[in-house]
Amino acid sequence: MTFNLLKTDDKTHARAGLLTTDHGQIETPIFMPVGTVGSVKGVLQRDLKEEVGAQIILGNTYHLYLRPGTDILEQAGGLHRFIHWDRPMLTDSGGFQVFSLTGIRKLKEEGCYFQSHIDGSRHFFSPERVMDIERSIGADIIMALDECPPGTSDYAYAKKSLGLTHRWLDRCIQRFRETEPKYGYQQSLFPIVQGCTYKDLRQQSAEYIAAKEADGNAIGGLAVGEPTDVMYEMIEVVNDILPQDRPRYLMGVGTPANLLEGIERGVDMFDCVMPTRNGRNAMLFTSEGIMNLRNRKWADDFSPIDPNGTASVDTFYTRAYLHHLFKAQELLALEIATLHNLAFYLWLVGEARRHILDGTFSTWKSIMMRRVTNRL
């Protein structure tokens, strides 16, 4: 994997770059649709390309390990072939999912013991095991196993957790170096910066991870309940330390406004379930503001869903029709709303990139912040 930093904004830390993997190029900043179990919910892979413009998607190690399992994925030739996706792909380590299984997991130095949320069966994730699983899944970018502590963690726990994350990272790197890709193309391992909302811990973690000289680096443990201004402060702290010539991935974030603020602070990659999950619940993010399509006000609004939208559904269908579909509980409503939201997110980061390259990012961003936070 290579990363070429093309331009940094003169007034902010916003960056435009080009990330190249064996499955193709990714123009940054970029948003990555979440395909947890090998599927971006309600969207055909064809539409992810043609309607959404997705350049890279996510898979989840925890869920794919449990179902369909690594044996099936290896027989298929990896996740790319299994789901018929020929563009880049990223997998998280499953750490966040495992550590959210409060009451049915036990954390130890060697790894994490947990029970499946599906059938209660018992399993074990160690740094080495996760690297093996991610080799079997075969994503272009894979994440190191980390502990994602609760956002409310006190300093003592956050510090202890960070030490464990760093020790696990060393074991991930060792296992990654000992093994080879399984499907004829290269994989890149990203470490994850942790440290909760404690500035000194975030600095320590960023320094530790920067020293690993990985192909790219991730920022985890944010957008888990802390105030947004604290999240933005932690991003600034970390990005002041992480290498300028490697991509920076902010995990699990977030709203359109979060993306714009993250880009301004030097983040290159984002993922979040918000556009798909909120879309299935009738919340649409548009170039004019946020809409709840279940509201009565849209029942006789025959204007396009988003006159400035980039997906065909944006101008082909009306707000009144989509309102009707949601009220009638038609599955088509979920598909249209999901396609729109994902296309909007990809349009937003694409426009950010264009304005960074043009030298007009700051002016554009201030206008867009008012629009994307507006409630219609």
N, C-alpha and C positions, 0 to 999 in steps of 0.2 A: 504494500500500500504506500502511496505517495501523497503528499499534501503540498500544494503550491499556494502560498498566500499572495493573492493578486493585488489587493489594496486594503489599506486601513484608513478609515475615515479621519479627516483632519481634525474634527472637533470632538470626536468620541473615540471609543475603542472598537467600534463596529468594524467587522472584517468581511471581505469577500474572498473566497478561495475556491480551489478545485481539488477534490479528493478523488483519487483514482484507485480502484480495486480491480481484481481480475474479472469481476462481473460488470464493470463499467465505471463511468465517472459520476460524481455527485457534486453539484454546484452548491457551495455553502454561502450564506447560512441556509440550512435545510431543516424541514420538519419531516419526521419519519412516522407514517401511520403504524399503529400497533396491531399486529396480527398474532395475538397471544398463542393460540393453538394451531397456527399455520393458516389462519384465516383472518383477514380484516373483516369484522362482522358485517354481513349483508352486502359485501362488495366483491364482484368478480375481479380476478386478477387482470383481466382485459380492461375493465373499467378503471382500475387503479392506475394503469398506464395511460389510457386514452382520455379519460374524463378527469381524473385527479391529477395526473402528472407526477405520480410518486416515483422518486428516483431510488429510494431505499425503504425497506419495511423492516419491522421488528418481529422476532419470535421470542417466546418465553421458555427458558430452559426448564423451569419447574414443571410447567404444564405439559410440555412436549415429552419430558422424561416419563411422566406418569401416563400420558396418552398422546400418541399411539405407542411410544416407547422407542428406545434407540435401535432395537433389532429391526423394527419395521422401517425406520428411517434409513438405516444402513442398507437394507435390502433394496430400498427405493433409489439409493444413490445420493442420499442427503436431502435436506429439506427443500432446497431449490427445485430439484426434480420432483419431489413428492407433491409439491403444491403448484408446479408449473410456473415458476418465477425465475426469470433469467437475469434480473438486475441485482444489485447489491442487497445484502441482508445483514442484520445485526441481531445477536441474541444477548439478553441480559443473563446474569448468572443464576437467577432464581432465588438469590439471597433475600430480596425484599419479600417475596411471597412466603418463603419458609419462615422468616422471622415475624411475619404477621399472623402466623398460626398460633396465637397465644393459647397456651394450655395443652397443645398437642405437639410441642417440640421441646427439645432439651439441647442447650448450647454448651459445648465443651471445646477445649483447646484443639482437639483433633478434628472437630467439625460439628455438624448439627444433626441430631436425630429428630425425625419428625414422622407424623402420621399423615397419610394421604387424606385430603379433604373429600376425595371421591368415595373411598371404601374403607378408610381407617387403617389400611395396611401400613407397615412400618418401613421407613427408609432412612438412608444416611447420606448426607452431602458433606464431603471434605473438599478442600481446594483441589486436590488431585482428581477426585471423582468428577467434580464439575468440569474441569478441563477435558477429561475424557468424554463426558457427555456432549460438551460443546464441539469437540472434534467430530463426534458422530452426527450431530445436527448439521454442521458444516457451514455456519454463517461466515461471511467475510470478516466481520468484526465481532469479537467475543469479549465478554466482560469477566473480570476477576471476581471471585467470591468475596463478599464483604459482609459485615454486619451493619444493618441499617437501624440504629437505635431510635427509639421514640423521640419525637421532637421536644418532648418535655423532660428528657433525661437530665439529671443533675450533672455537675461537672465531673464528679468522681466516676460515675458510670460512663460518661462520654469518653473520658480519657482511657479507661480500661478497655472500652469497646474499640477505640481507635488503635490501640496496641494490637489487639487481636486481628483487626482488619489488615494492618501492615504485615503481621506475621503470616497471615493467610495469603497475602499478595506475594510474598517471597516464595511460598510453596506453589502458588499458581504459576509464577514465572518459571520456576524450576521444572514443573511438570510440562508446561508448554514447550520448553526447550528440549525436553526429552522425547517428545512425540512429534509426529508428522501429520500434516493434513491428509484426509482420507480420500479426497475426490479430485485430486489433480490441480487444485488452485490454492493460493496462499490464504492464510488467516492472520489477522492482527489482534493482539490482546491489549485491551485498554484497562489500566488500573482505575480505581474509583477513590476520589478524595472524600473523606468523611470528617467528622468533628463537630456535628450538631451546629449550634449557633454560637460557639465559643471561638472567638477570633484567633486566639493563640493556638488552639487545636487545629483549626482550619489551616493556619500557616504551617504548622508542623507537618500536617498531612500533605499539603501541596508540595512542600520541599522534599518530603520523602519520596513522593510519587514522581516529581520532576526528575529526580536523580536516576530513576529507572530507565529513562530515555525510551519510553514506549512509543509506538506509532501514533498514539493519540491518548487523551486522558479524559476521564469523566468526572463530573461533580454530582455526588449523590447525597441523599439525606436532607434535601430541601423540598419545599412545598409539601411539608408533612404537618402543617398546622401553625407554623411560625408566621408572624406578621410579614407582609410582602416587603416592607422596607428592610427588615432583617435579612430576608432572603437575598435581596439585591446587594446588601452590604457584604454578605458572605461570598457572593459571586465576585465582587470586586477584589476582596481579599485574596481569593484563590487565583483569579486570573492575573493578578500582579506578579504571581510566582510561576505559574505553569508556562512551559515553553511557548514562545510566540510562533514557532514554525511547526506546531503540531495541532491538530483539530481538538476542540474542546466541546464536550458533550454534556449538556445539562439534563439530567435524567428526570423524567416524569413531570415536565413543566411544559405548558400549562395553558392559561388563557391567551388570547391574542395579545393583550396588553403585556403579559408576562414575557411572551416571545420578543416583543419589541424592546422591552427593557433589558432582556438578556442579550439580545443582539448588540444593543448600545454598549454593553459592558464586555463585549468580546467573545460571546458564546457563538459556536458554529453549528451545533447540532442539537435538536430537540426531539422529544417524543412525549406523547400524552394520550390517554384514552378519552380526553374531554371532547374532541370533535365528534367521535363516533358515539360515545355514551350519551352525551347531551343531545346529539342529533336524534337518537332513538327515543329521546324523551321530549321531542318537539322544540328544543332550543336550537335556534340557528344563529350562527355568527355570520354577519354580512358586512359588506363595504360601507353600509349606512348605519349599522348598529346591531344590537342583539334583539331577536324576536322570539316570542313564545307562540308557536303556531296553533296552540290549543285555544288561545284567547279569542273571544267572540269578535273582536275588532277586525280580524282577518277574514271573516266569513264571506264578505262581499267585496274583498279587495282583489281585483282581477289584474293587478300589475304583476310583473315577473317576480319570482322569488328574490332575485338579486339582479337588477338591471346591469350591474357591472361585473357579474359573475363570469367565471371561465368555464364552468361545466355546462353541458347542453341543458341539464335540468334547470339551470338558473333562469333561463329565458324561455324555455319550452313550456314549463308549468307555472301556474299562477299561485299566489299565496292563498287564494280562496280554495283552490283545488287541494293544495297540501293540507290546509286546515280541515277540509272535509275528510280527507284520508285518515288523518289522526283521530278525528271524532268517530269515524267508522271503524277504527282499529284495523285498518288495512295494512298489510305488510309492506306494500309499496311505499307507504309514508316513511318507514324506517330507511328504506333504500335511498329514496330521493334525498332525505335530510342528511343522511350520512355522506352521500356523494357530494352534496353541496358543501358541508362543513369541511371535509377533507380538501376539496378543491380550493376553498377559501384560504385555509391554512397554507397550502402550497403556494397560492397566489401571493399571500402576504409576505412570506419569506423571500419569494422571488422578486417582489417589488422592493423589499429591503435591499436585496443584493444589487438590483439595478441602480438604486439611488446611492448606495455606497460607491459603486463604480463611477457614477456621474458626479459625485461630490456634493449631493443634495440630501443626504440622509437625515441630518438634524431637522431641517425644515419639514421634510416629508413626515418624519416620525411624529413631530408635535401635532401635525394635522391628523394623522391616523390614530393617535392615542385618543383624541376626542371622539372620533368616529367609532372605534371598536369598543369603547366603553359606554356608548350611548344606548339607552334602552328605548326601543321603538314601541 
